[in-house]
Amino acid sequence: MGLAGTSMADRAAPSGNATHRIPVIDRMMEMLFVLEKRPDGATIRDFVESLRMPRTTVYRILNTLQRHDVVSRSSQGAYRLGPRLLGLAARSIGNGQGFDLAALAKPHLESLSAETGESSKISVIDGEDLMVIAAASGKREYALTVVPGQRLPLHAGAAGKTLLAYLPENEVDRRLLQTLGRYTPRTLTDSRRLRRELASIRRQGWAQDKGEYSPSIHAFAAPVLSRDGAIVAALSAPFVAGARAEHVDKIREAVIAAARHIAAALP
């Protein structure tokens, strides 16, 4: 995963003689490509209409994938990428260190969300974007829903800025040459201002978002660093704007502590 500028479909198996391919696997991969582009999920009808497959074929493939946790089904009938697939992704993205980052982080996320009442997530760089690979739900009223598999821009939000801040300078330079999309009036689209923000994040060890991707959503994030100081992931906790100052401070301190605990648990 994670080749810049390519979709999951573009990264499919190498081309070859059609007689050496298995049609049902081709269909399964096409269905996963659909889910890659639909973080909110897809129904059986969506698959039938977009892929022009028989409904029975779609159902049988989804049922098999769900049995292996490669997809999951919501109570409303929408299918999303499942925890097994995201766990495999976490292993491939974990800087080649061969550990399951999502599984390792999960108890820390659950502890953080229990402490703050807010949802929390672990995100990594995948290609040109950020991808959420693990999350825990908050129990507080108005706690936000976070879905593993979600992809977000790196320059807009606390987690993305954290990941950018700890990249090698030449890699930051390359990424900031691209056009930085504006999502709200608070989105940092000027590369000079963003560089100053990244330097501040490195100095203080955490990042804040005050509505850069969605006007009503704020967040704190902190880096999960390897033993040699390389960025592995960003831990973040999003919350609805307007929270009391003491609760905001509690979230920031808990996020920083949880990120350090995950870093200490890395192999």
Legacy VTK file of the C-alpha trace (Angstrom):
# vtk DataFile Version 3.0
C-alpha trace
ASCII
DATASET POLYDATA
POINTS 267 float
0.000 0.000 0.000
0.942 3.632 -0.185
2.329 4.235 -3.692
1.974 7.928 -4.373
-0.559 8.974 -6.971
-2.042 5.525 -7.495
-5.304 3.950 -6.461
-5.714 0.479 -5.047
-6.950 -0.639 -8.458
-3.817 0.707 -10.145
-1.747 -1.347 -7.711
-3.467 -4.627 -8.532
-1.540 -7.762 -9.458
0.939 -7.560 -12.362
-0.579 -7.930 -15.820
-0.326 -11.327 -17.417
-2.094 -13.947 -19.446
-5.799 -13.937 -18.594
-5.786 -17.739 -18.487
-3.555 -17.578 -15.417
-6.026 -15.459 -13.413
-8.846 -16.530 -11.089
-12.076 -14.660 -11.960
-13.606 -14.784 -8.477
-10.486 -13.167 -7.002
-10.665 -10.465 -9.683
-14.269 -9.794 -8.617
-13.329 -9.747 -4.946
-10.572 -7.213 -5.587
-12.934 -5.018 -7.610
-15.259 -4.968 -4.611
-12.421 -3.970 -2.284
-11.528 -1.181 -4.731
-15.096 0.116 -4.357
-14.760 0.153 -0.560
-11.423 1.952 -0.782
-13.203 4.867 -2.441
-16.190 4.813 -0.066
-15.085 5.328 3.560
-18.760 5.603 4.577
-19.413 2.142 3.200
-21.304 0.541 0.323
-24.472 -1.551 0.224
-25.068 -4.686 -1.829
-27.082 -2.534 -4.224
-24.104 -0.149 -4.605
-21.862 -3.065 -5.601
-24.414 -4.460 -8.037
-24.912 -1.103 -9.730
-21.280 0.003 -9.874
-19.763 -3.357 -10.869
-22.723 -4.860 -12.754
-22.340 -8.150 -10.921
-25.202 -10.525 -10.091
-26.617 -9.839 -6.648
-26.044 -13.451 -5.563
-22.349 -13.219 -6.522
-21.941 -9.964 -4.581
-23.657 -11.453 -1.541
-21.569 -14.637 -1.536
-18.277 -12.764 -1.857
-19.218 -10.267 0.865
-20.365 -13.057 3.151
-17.029 -14.836 2.718
-15.007 -11.640 3.245
-17.044 -10.818 6.352
-16.386 -14.292 7.750
-12.648 -13.533 7.562
-13.077 -9.969 8.956
-11.827 -8.474 5.668
-15.053 -6.457 5.516
-17.516 -5.520 8.245
-21.242 -4.773 7.971
-23.041 -2.011 9.856
-26.531 -2.327 11.301
-27.739 -0.202 8.352
-26.389 -2.748 5.862
-23.328 -0.834 4.645
-20.060 -2.731 4.209
-16.661 -1.234 5.052
-13.082 -2.457 5.065
-12.699 -4.761 8.042
-10.226 -5.065 10.911
-8.323 -8.009 9.390
-7.473 -6.041 6.259
-6.551 -2.983 8.286
-4.356 -5.138 10.526
-2.489 -6.409 7.474
-2.134 -2.842 6.273
-0.729 -1.822 9.646
1.932 -4.519 9.414
2.971 -3.435 5.933
3.027 0.242 6.884
4.826 -0.229 10.214
8.112 0.977 8.742
9.058 -2.567 7.761
9.456 -3.554 11.406
7.074 -6.496 11.153
4.708 -5.682 14.024
0.948 -5.194 14.092
0.703 -1.530 15.009
-3.099 -1.530 15.140
-3.210 -4.439 17.604
-0.400 -2.987 19.704
-2.087 0.421 19.925
-5.649 -0.770 20.526
-5.533 -1.200 24.349
-3.883 2.208 24.709
-6.570 3.803 22.545
-9.291 2.181 24.617
-7.671 3.380 27.821
-7.318 6.916 26.431
-10.959 7.029 25.309
-12.122 5.676 28.657
-10.150 8.410 30.447
-11.302 11.331 28.294
-14.674 10.105 27.051
-13.616 11.088 23.527
-12.843 8.851 20.558
-9.197 8.298 19.654
-7.267 6.961 16.690
-3.898 5.910 15.337
-2.963 7.234 11.897
-0.068 6.572 9.541
1.166 7.978 6.251
-0.050 5.993 3.269
1.109 7.477 -0.026
0.222 11.157 -0.085
-2.459 10.883 2.587
-3.081 9.929 6.174
-4.855 6.652 6.900
-6.557 5.710 10.175
-5.607 2.129 11.048
-7.112 1.752 14.527
-9.657 3.612 16.637
-11.541 3.498 19.914
-14.988 4.962 20.538
-15.655 7.579 23.185
-18.571 7.289 25.615
-18.966 10.994 26.280
-22.069 12.702 24.894
-21.312 14.062 21.410
-18.140 11.960 21.122
-17.216 11.730 17.450
-17.285 8.526 15.435
-13.911 7.486 14.015
-13.721 4.791 11.341
-10.539 2.799 10.585
-9.703 3.039 6.908
-10.548 6.735 6.718
-8.122 8.758 4.582
-7.409 12.442 5.228
-4.992 15.084 3.909
-1.721 15.446 5.764
-1.689 19.244 6.023
-5.165 19.726 7.521
-5.540 18.377 11.052
-3.564 17.541 14.159
-2.616 13.969 13.204
-1.532 14.874 9.685
0.585 17.803 10.840
2.217 15.571 13.444
3.163 13.003 10.807
4.529 15.736 8.536
6.478 17.427 11.332
8.664 14.390 12.001
9.446 13.468 8.393
12.942 14.102 6.994
13.295 17.668 5.709
13.663 16.652 2.055
10.423 14.656 2.275
8.606 17.622 3.812
9.945 19.801 0.992
8.607 17.403 -1.629
5.164 17.233 -0.098
4.832 20.978 0.370
5.528 21.580 -3.325
2.065 20.178 -3.997
-1.073 22.307 -3.922
-2.464 22.346 -0.398
-6.258 22.128 -0.496
-8.395 24.443 1.610
-11.180 22.777 3.595
-12.097 25.544 6.051
-10.908 29.118 6.663
-8.460 27.676 9.230
-6.719 25.271 6.832
-3.029 26.099 6.419
-2.456 26.355 2.666
0.611 28.628 2.720
3.730 26.448 2.851
5.713 29.013 4.868
3.054 29.213 7.582
2.759 25.434 7.599
6.539 25.049 7.998
6.444 27.319 11.036
3.613 25.231 12.451
5.569 22.001 11.888
8.621 23.453 13.641
6.431 24.398 16.609
5.000 20.865 16.746
8.493 19.366 16.883
9.506 21.732 19.695
6.465 21.136 21.898
5.855 17.471 21.019
2.156 17.769 20.142
-0.193 19.320 17.573
-3.579 21.008 17.758
-6.382 21.361 15.224
-8.982 24.091 15.691
-11.214 23.310 12.753
-8.745 22.901 9.876
-10.570 20.046 8.145
-14.061 20.435 9.606
-15.119 23.723 11.259
-16.757 22.114 14.282
-14.085 19.511 15.017
-10.989 20.174 17.107
-8.251 17.684 18.018
-4.923 17.067 19.705
-2.263 14.698 18.376
1.136 13.450 19.503
3.817 11.421 17.714
4.521 7.741 18.244
8.257 7.521 17.673
10.483 4.492 17.180
13.498 3.877 19.399
15.693 5.721 16.879
13.339 8.725 16.813
11.619 8.029 13.473
7.915 8.742 13.147
5.824 5.560 13.227
2.326 6.978 13.683
0.288 9.811 15.147
-2.141 9.309 18.014
-4.994 11.796 18.106
-8.281 12.531 19.826
-10.888 14.602 17.945
-13.667 16.360 19.833
-16.489 18.784 19.166
-15.557 22.470 19.383
-16.749 24.342 22.461
-15.510 21.957 25.156
-14.586 23.483 28.514
-10.966 24.562 28.927
-10.248 22.016 31.671
-11.554 19.192 29.479
-9.454 20.398 26.537
-6.339 20.403 28.756
-7.179 16.895 29.958
-7.426 15.612 26.366
-4.071 17.146 25.403
-2.236 15.685 28.399
-3.840 12.248 27.962
-2.978 12.128 24.246
0.681 12.959 24.904
0.927 10.325 27.634
-0.796 7.624 25.554
1.480 8.243 22.574
4.512 7.804 24.812
3.087 4.553 26.214
2.593 3.163 22.707
6.101 4.213 21.716
7.505 2.467 24.788
5.666 -0.728 23.794
7.107 -0.833 20.264
9.450 -3.773 19.566
LINES 1 268
267 0 1 2 3 4 5 6 7 8 9 10 11 12 13 14 15 16 17 18 19 20 21 22 23 24 25 26 27 28 29 30 31 32 33 34 35 36 37 38 39 40 41 42 43 44 45 46 47 48 49 50 51 52 53 54 55 56 57 58 59 60 61 62 63 64 65 66 67 68 69 70 71 72 73 74 75 76 77 78 79 80 81 82 83 84 85 86 87 88 89 90 91 92 93 94 95 96 97 98 99 100 101 102 103 104 105 106 107 108 109 110 111 112 113 114 115 116 117 118 119 120 121 122 123 124 125 126 127 128 129 130 131 132 133 134 135 136 137 138 139 140 141 142 143 144 145 146 147 148 149 150 151 152 153 154 155 156 157 158 159 160 161 162 163 164 165 166 167 168 169 170 171 172 173 174 175 176 177 178 179 180 181 182 183 184 185 186 187 188 189 190 191 192 193 194 195 196 197 198 199 200 201 202 203 204 205 206 207 208 209 210 211 212 213 214 215 216 217 218 219 220 221 222 223 224 225 226 227 228 229 230 231 232 233 234 235 236 237 238 239 240 241 242 243 244 245 246 247 248 249 250 251 252 253 254 255 256 257 258 259 260 261 262 263 264 265 266
